[in-house]
Amino acid sequence: MKGAESGMSALAKAMGMAGGTNPAELLRDKLISKGFDAFIYESPVDKMKKQIEAGEKPDINIYFAGKNAIADFVKDMDLVITLCDINEGRPSFGLSKGGGEILWYVFEIPVVAVSCGQPTMLADIPQVRTYINAYDTKDSTFDALVENLMTGEEAFKGQDPIDSFCGLFDARL
């Protein structure tokens, strides 16, 4: 999940100041190193952006064809980890409904949302059943996250220092 790009983050990218490891790639690589078959979902909008960057005419049909039947979407997955790397503002959901950007499939497959920068993201995705505040995207944080995800029910022992439910009753359901 991505946030709406701010003017400052766009400027940093344009000046070559933004960078570092993509948190989704870092998490994927750590899961693969533990033997999991992990991949990063690519939205129809991201596919169209790649076509434009490659100098190709974007295929608008990708957007409309990006909708999935539930059985097709979940057939090859055991778990979905939604990484919320948003440092400011609110999430920006993709335009495609029926794709992976909007968490519509929480009853069909286990979903874990991991918030890296904005600990109050649960208010924007209250339908998710498991929500973890990692607070940052440091390598050591992701090592601990992957290790704790693998060790079972007793893995997370920390206390959340804020009200991640944001006082909302539906975030607790």
Residue pairs with C-beta under 8 A, 6 or more apart in sequence:
1 82
1 83
1 84
1 85
1 86
1 91
1 93
1 101
1 113
1 121
1 125
2 85
2 86
2 91
2 92
3 85
3 86
3 87
3 88
3 89
3 90
3 91
3 92
3 118
4 89
4 90
4 91
4 92
5 92
6 88
6 89
9 18
12 18
21 137
21 139
23 83
23 85
23 116
23 137
23 142
24 40
24 83
24 85
25 40
26 137
26 139
26 142
27 38
27 81
27 83
27 114
27 142
27 145
27 146
28 38
28 39
28 40
30 142
30 143
30 146
31 38
31 146
32 38
34 146
34 150
41 99
41 100
41 101
43 66
43 94
43 96
43 99
43 100
43 101
44 62
44 63
44 65
44 66
44 94
44 95
44 96
44 99
45 63
45 94
45 95
45 96
47 59
47 62
48 58
48 59
48 60
48 62
48 63
49 58
51 57
51 58
51 59
52 58
63 95
63 96
66 96
66 98
66 99
67 96
67 97
67 98
67 99
68 98
68 99
70 105
70 108
73 98
73 100
73 105
73 108
74 105
74 108
74 109
77 109
78 109
78 110
79 109
79 110
79 111
79 112
80 100
80 105
80 109
80 110
80 111
80 112
81 111
81 112
81 113
81 114
82 103
82 111
82 112
82 113
82 114
82 125
82 128
83 114
83 116
84 91
84 113
84 114
84 115
84 116
84 117
84 118
84 121
84 125
85 116
85 117
85 137
86 115
86 116
86 117
86 118
86 121
87 117
87 118
88 117
88 118
90 124
91 121
91 124
91 125
93 101
93 102
94 100
94 101
94 102
96 102
97 104
98 104
103 111
103 113
103 125
103 127
103 128
105 111
106 127
106 128
106 129
110 129
110 130
111 128
111 129
111 130
112 128
112 130
112 131
112 132
112 149
113 121
113 122
113 125
113 128
113 130
113 131
113 132
114 132
114 134
114 145
115 121
115 122
115 131
115 132
115 133
115 134
115 135
116 134
116 135
116 136
116 137
117 135
117 136
117 137
119 133
119 135
119 160
119 162
119 164
120 162
120 164
120 166
121 131
122 128
122 131
122 164
122 165
122 166
122 168
122 171
123 165
123 166
123 168
123 171
125 131
126 168
126 170
126 171
126 173
131 164
132 145
132 156
133 160
133 162
133 164
134 141
134 142
134 145
135 141
147 155
148 155
148 156
149 155
164 171
165 171
165 172
